[in-house]
């Protein structure tokens, strides 16, 4: 899922940066690594969540990356209409 999709589900479609901040501060048991930019790009690395860890965790779950290094969003992005709230 992208930060923007989560913001949209929360009823604040323009709050993707706020979602990003919240994911940066979330407890480690929340699957933070599953949230990425809408382009398929992984967010900037930080000391708590290095990009190499995020990519490794995504690949372990079967997420594929394009040769450009982006997540293949056509294949892996959640479709909001498929989410049962």
KEVO-161952 format. One line per 2 residues: for each residue x, y, z of C-alpha. Coordinates in Angstrom, 2 decimals, always signed. Layout:
N
X/Y/Z  ...
***
This chain:
85
+0.00/+0.00/+0.00  +1.09/+3.55/-0.54
+1.09/+6.32/+2.04  -1.58/+8.08/-0.02
-3.86/+5.05/-0.02  -3.72/+4.85/+3.76
-4.44/+8.59/+4.00  -7.42/+8.12/+1.68
-8.77/+5.24/+3.79  -8.47/+7.46/+6.86
-10.58/+10.12/+5.14  -7.70/+12.56/+4.60
-6.48/+11.95/+1.03  -3.94/+14.79/+1.17
-2.25/+13.57/+4.36  +0.22/+11.08/+2.90
+3.18/+12.85/+4.55  +1.47/+12.56/+7.91
+0.99/+8.84/+7.30  +4.69/+8.61/+6.46
+5.57/+10.29/+9.74  +3.27/+7.95/+11.64
+4.80/+4.89/+9.95  +8.26/+6.17/+10.90
+7.16/+6.23/+14.55  +5.12/+3.01/+14.61
+5.95/+0.08/+16.90  +8.21/-2.54/+15.35
+5.45/-5.20/+15.35  +3.46/-3.19/+12.78
+4.50/-4.19/+9.23  +5.87/-0.73/+8.40
+7.88/-2.12/+5.49  +4.72/-2.82/+3.47
+3.99/+0.90/+3.02  +5.83/+2.59/+0.16
+5.54/+5.60/-2.13  +2.86/+5.49/-4.83
+5.61/+5.33/-7.47  +6.92/+2.06/-6.03
+9.93/+3.80/-4.54  +11.02/+2.88/-1.05
+11.09/+5.83/+1.35  +14.31/+7.38/+2.53
+16.36/+5.20/+4.81  +16.88/+6.02/+8.45
+18.64/+4.38/+11.36  +15.50/+2.57/+12.52
+14.40/+1.23/+9.13  +17.25/+0.86/+6.61
+16.18/+0.46/+2.95  +18.07/-2.81/+2.70
+15.90/-4.23/+5.51  +12.71/-3.00/+3.88
+13.59/-4.47/+0.50  +14.68/-7.78/+2.06
+11.42/-8.06/+4.03  +9.33/-7.27/+0.96
+11.22/-9.79/-1.15  +10.71/-12.45/+1.56
+6.97/-11.88/+1.13  +7.22/-12.35/-2.64
+7.22/-8.70/-3.71  +9.12/-8.23/-6.94
+11.16/-5.21/-7.98  +11.63/-3.75/-11.44
+15.14/-3.32/-12.85  +14.85/+0.34/-11.85
+14.69/-0.74/-8.19  +11.02/+0.19/-7.80
+8.36/-2.17/-6.48  +6.27/-3.53/-9.35
+3.13/-1.61/-8.36  +1.04/-3.05/-11.20
+1.57/-6.46/-9.70  +1.66/-5.76/-5.96
-0.29/-2.61/-5.11  -3.48/-3.09/-3.12
-6.62/-2.00/-4.88  -8.69/+0.10/-2.50
-11.94/-1.42/-3.76  -10.61/-4.86/-2.69
-10.17/-3.80/+0.92  -13.05/-4.75/+3.17
-13.46/-2.11/+5.86
***
